[in-house]
């Protein structure tokens, strides 16, 4: 069996899923070199060499790659920070090791303004209305306030405020969620404006889906649509998070969408990819996952909320365990420019994230539900892992923000562990995911219990029927 050495740059559970699918290769003897944000217990067991780089800075990752360059055939980058910093450019130019992720200048998630301008040029019909506010263009806060209010007049106040880049401000704010008056909106705007440009977009009402695709830089190979749950608490309440869970139906499209709406997703994604590729003029620049699009299906048509140049977390975890193709072969085809299709098992999958009590404001909102005596206790994953035998490999347990110490495995500050159920229906996959989540103890971890519930899905189906009839 051919030996292949792979460096995986890891942040959390998403990369544990990548490590998992690589180590399940039937065609290759895979040796993993993992540059990790923490001592992830899943990765530690499977790595030939493991290094912790807490800030995942590109220079230190490159040094680790250089130390092992004779044994590394290629690199896979999961998290956005190294991609934005240009890790691929650095490693390929200095070490001549191919890297699976877009090049630095094509990591457009680094700038929300850059995204909007790109989509305005190549797919204007997909763009919400927007206006850019640059601090250099305004002499005082009163002047910019007048301009913001004029723009709000056009939007009837239904607006989304976004900093161009990650800042020390309050981040993205949405009318009706983070503010309900213009004064509150402008206060949120200023918290970001003091650090740089801000974009204000119209708020689009509809149902959201996550679209992802693998690419060899020349071809775009779409993956099934996935539904993510951003809000912290049941019934879509609470603050936005990195994603509390997600689901994929047995079909390529979601249960609240039609096959025609899935076709529209594919057409728009391909249009963006082809025109973007032509604009770049580089057949390898968009290698990896260049399009991880947040689509909004609205009565105004299909709109793009944002795009990321990396696999989704949690959405890619709904898909990787369903691959029928050997993922190492998929990676080789991406590197060779020969990836034109991917085979997946016909199955549904549901993912539930368990998170620590300080995540999403849970301890503040529901202090009576937190088992404070177990907050600092180690987390026991063994019972959830033992379900593999019961469910014939239809469950995956992927540690994320967790750290292995001498005294056990401990949850850190972010999403701690993802539990994926796989089934012949969403309901079956959901049952397995929740059973696994319920068997994880310690750390006072909690989770949403309505991910992929019939009630939530029926609500989405009903809303889409309403939107279609009111176009």
N, C-alpha and C positions, 0 to 999 in steps of 0.2 A: 504494500500500500504506500502511495506517495506521501512523503512528509511535506507539510506546509506550515510555515511559521507566520503568525498573524499578530500584529500589535493592535489591541483594542483600546481606544481612549474612552474611559468610562466615567459617568457621573452618578448613575443610579440604577433603578430597576430596568429601564430601557436597555441599558448595555448588558445587564444580566441576561436579558432575553436574547440579545445578540450572541453573547458568550454561549448560551444554552444551545442555540441552533447551530452554532459552529462546532461545538463538541459532539453533537449528535450526527456529524457527517459519517456517511457510510462509505465514502469513496476516498477519504484522506485521513492520514494520521496528523491531526491538528495539534500544534503546539502554540499555546497562547502566551503572549507577553502583554500584560495589562497595566496601563497607566491609569490609576484610579484616584478618585477624589477622597476616598476613605478606604478603610480595610473591610471592603464588602465581603461578607462571609461566603457568598456564592462564588464570587470571582477568585477568592483565595484558594478554594478547593480545586479550581480548574486551571489555574495559571501555572505555567512553567516558571515564569518570573513575574513578580508583582511589585509595583512601586506605588507609593502614595504621594500624589502631588496635589495638595489641598486646593490650590487656586487654578489647577490645570493650565498653567502658563505654557506657552508654546516652546519656549527655550528649554525648559526642563524636560518636556516630553521629547523634544528632539534629541537631547542628550541621552535619554534612556534608549531611544531608537538607535542612536549611534553606537552605544555600547554593545548592542545586540544586532547590529546591521547585517552581519553575515548569516544570521538565522531568520531574519524577517523578510517574508516575500511581499507583503503589502500591509497597509494600515487601514483600519476602519475607525472613523471618528463619529461618535454619537452626539455629544453635547455641542451647543452653538458657540460657546465662548472660544474654543480653539479654532473653530472654523472661521469665525469673524476675525480672529487675530492673524489668520493666514498660516495655520499649521501645515496645510497641504503644500503651499508654495515653499515654505521653509524646508520641509523634509524632502520634497522632490528635488529642489535645487541643490541642497547641500549633501544629501545622502543617496539620491537617485533611487529611492524606494517609492513605488506608486501608492497613492493615498485615495481612499474612497470617501470623498466629500467634494463639494464645489470649491473652486478657487476663491481666494479672499474677496476679489472685486465683485464676485457674483453671490456673496452671502448677503442678500438684500434685506434680511431681517435686522441687520444692524441699523437700518434707517427706514422708518415708516414713511418718511417723505420720499425717499428714493423709490420705495415700492409703488407709492401712488403715482409718481411721475412715470415710472416704467409702464404701469398698467394703463395709464392715460394714453400713452403713446401706442401700445400694441393691442390693447383690448379695452377701449374706453367704455364700452357698454357694461363692463363688469365693475366699474368703479363707482362707489358712492360719491356724491358731491363732496368736495373738500376745499378747504382754504388753508394756506400755510402762513404762519405768523413767525417772522424772524426778528429777534430783538434788535438787530442792526437797523431795521426799517422804521423804528418808532422812537421818538424822543422822550416819551414819558408813558407811564402806566395809563394816564387818562386818555392819551391818544389811542393806544392800542385797545383800551376798553371800548371806545366808541366804535372801532372797527370790528371788534368781536361782537358787539351788540347788533351792528348792522347785518353781520353774517347770520346771527341767531334769528333775526327778523325773517330772513329767507328760509331758514330751516324750521320756523315755528317753534324754536327752542329745542327741538328734538335733535340733540347733538351728542357726539362722542369726542372727548378731549384726549389727545394722545401726544406725549412727548416724542420728539423725533427719535431719540436714543434713550437707553436706560439712564435714569438720572437719580439725584437725591430727592426729587420731588415726590408727588403722590402717584405718579404713573397714570395709567389709563383711567378715565372717569366717564361714566355713562349717565345721561339724563334719565331720571326716574329711579336710578339705583344709588348713585353717589351724590347726586344733588337734584333738587327740585325747584330751585330758583336761579335766576341769572347771577345773583350775587354769589351764591354758593359755587356756581360754575366758574365764575371769574376768579374766585379765590383759588379753586383747584387749578385753573389755567395758570395763574401767577406762580403757584408752587413749582410748576414745571418750566415756565417761561424764564425764570431767573437763571436757569442752567442751559438754555438753548432754545432752538426752534420748537414750535408746537404746531400740530395740525388739528384742525377741528373738522370733523366729518358729520354728515347726516347720519342719524341713527336709523338703521334698517331693521324693520320688523319682519320676522320670518322664522324658519326652522334651519338650524345649523347642521352641517355635515363636514367631516374632515376627509380631505382627499390627499392621498399620498401616491408617489410613483417612484420606482427605481429608474435610473438612467445610466447608460454607458456614455453619455455626452452627445450621442447622435440619435438615439431612439428613446422614447418615453414609454415605459411599461407600467400602466396604471395598476394600482392595488384596490381592493374593495373599499367602499366607503365605510367610515366608522363614525359613531356618534360619541362625543366626549361630554362629560359633565363637569363644568367649570366651578359651579357654586359649591360652597362648602357643605351645606346642610340639605336634608331631604326637602323635596318639593321646590328645588332650585332657589333656596333661600341662603342668606349669608353672603360673605365676600367671595370674590373670584379667587380661585386657587390655580395651581398648575394642572389640575385635573384630578377629580376624585374617583374616576372610573370611566368605562367606555364599553360599547358593545358593537359587534358586527353580526349581521344577519347571515343566514345560510346562502343568500344570494349576494351578488356584488353590490347591490344597492340596499338602502335602509328601508324598513317597513313603512315609513311615512312618505316615501318617495315612489314615483313611478319609474318604469324602465326608461321612459322618454326623458325624465329629469336626470337620470344617471347618464344617459347619452349626452345631454346638454353639459353635464360636468366634464365628460371626456372631451367633448368638442372644444370647450373653453380652455381646458388645461393643455390640450395639444396645440391650440392656436397660440397660447402664451409661450409654450416651450419652443415651437418652431420659429416664431418671430424673435424671441429672445436669443436663441441659438444663432440665427442669422445676424442679429445685431452684434453679438459678441465676436463671431468669426473664429471660434475655437471649438473644435469638435470634442474636446475632452473637458472643457471648463465646467460643465454642468453634471459631471459624473457624481453618482451617489443618489441622494434624495434632494434634488433641487426644488421640487414643488411639493410642499406640505401645506396645502391651501385650506384655509377656513372659509368654506362656502356658506352663504346665506341664501336660502330659497325664499324669495319674497314675491309679493304681487307685482313688483317692478321687474321681475326676472331674477336671474342668477347673479349674485354680487359676491365680491371677494372682500372679506373682512381683513385678512392679512395672509402673508405667506412666510414660511420658514424654510431654510435651506438645510434641513436635517430631518431625521425620522421623528415622528410624533411620540411624545410621552404623555399619555399611555398608548396612543392609537396603534403604534407599530407592534406592540405586544399582542394585539388581537389578531395579527396576521402572521408573524414569523413562525409560530408553532404549527401553522396550517400548511406550510410549504411542503409540496411533494418533491420539488427539485432539491438537490443538495445545495445548501446555501453557499458552500465554498465554490461550487461551479457557477452559481449566480454571480458571485463576486468576481471570479475570473472573467466571465463574459462582460461584466461592467468595465473591467480594466482593458479588455481586448477590443471593445467597441462592437460586440456581437450579441448583445442582449436584446432580444426581440419579443420574448414572451416568458411567462412564469406560470407554473402549474400549482394550484392550491387545492387542498381537500375541500369538499363541499360540506362545510360545517359552520355553525354559529359559535361565537365566543363572547364571553362577558368578563370584564375585569373590574375588580374592586380593590381600591387602595385603602390600606389601614395606615393611619397617621397618628402622630403624637398629640397629646392634649393641648399643646400650645399652638397647634397648626389650625389655621382658618378661624381663630378666635373661639374655638370650642370651649376652652376652660372658662372663658369670660362669659359666654352665652349660656352654657349649661354646666355650671360648677357642681351642681348636685348629682350629675351623671358621671363625674370623673372619680375613679378609684385612686385617690391621692396616695394611698399607701403603696401602690404599685408603679408610680410614675418613674422612679429610678431603678426599677427592677429589670433584670435581663429579660429579653423576649424569647419565648419558646416557640420555634417553628416546627418542631418535630411531628406533632400530631397532624398538622396541615400537610406536611410532606408525606406522611404515611398514607394519605388518601390516594396516592398514585396507584397503589395496588388495587384499591377498591374501585377506582374509576378507569382502570386500564389506560393510564397515561393521559387522561383527559383533564388533568389539572396541572398547573404550573405555579410555583411559589417563587417570586423574584424579589429578593431583598433590594431595597433602594437606599434610602438614607439610614443605613445601619452600619454598625462598626463591630468587628470582632475584637474582643479583649480577652485577657487571660481568664476573667471571671464570667465570660459569657458573651452573648450578642446583645447589643444595646441599640435602641432607636435614637436617632439624632434629631435634628430640628424639622426636617422636611418630610415628604411622603415616605413612609418607612418600608412598606412591603406591598407588592402587588400580587393579587391572587387571581389567576385566570382559569375560568372554567370553559371547557369545550364540549359542545353537544350537537345533537341533530336539530335542535331548536334553540331560540333565545332563552326560553323558559328553562330548558334542561341545563344549558350552560350557566345560567344565573344561579340555579339551585346549587350547582357544584362550587361556584365561586363563593357564594355566601357561606356554604358549609365550611369551606377552607378558612375563610376569614374568621368564622366563629370559633375555630379551634386554635387560633393564635392567641397566646396569653402573655401577660407582662407588659410593662411600659405604659400601661393605661391607654393602649392604642384604641382608636375608634374608627368607624367607617360609616359612610352613607349606606342605607339599607334599601334604597329605591333605585339603584342603578339598573337600567333595563327592565324596570317593572312594567307590567301590563298597563297600569294606570298611566304611567309616564308616556309610554309608546302610543296609547290611544289618544292621549292629549295632543301629541305631535301629529297624529293622523288627522284628528279633527281640525287642528289649526291649518294644516295644509289644504284640506278640503275647502275651508273658509277662504283662504288666500287665493286659491284657484278660481273660485266663483266670484271673486271681487276684483279681478284684474281690470 
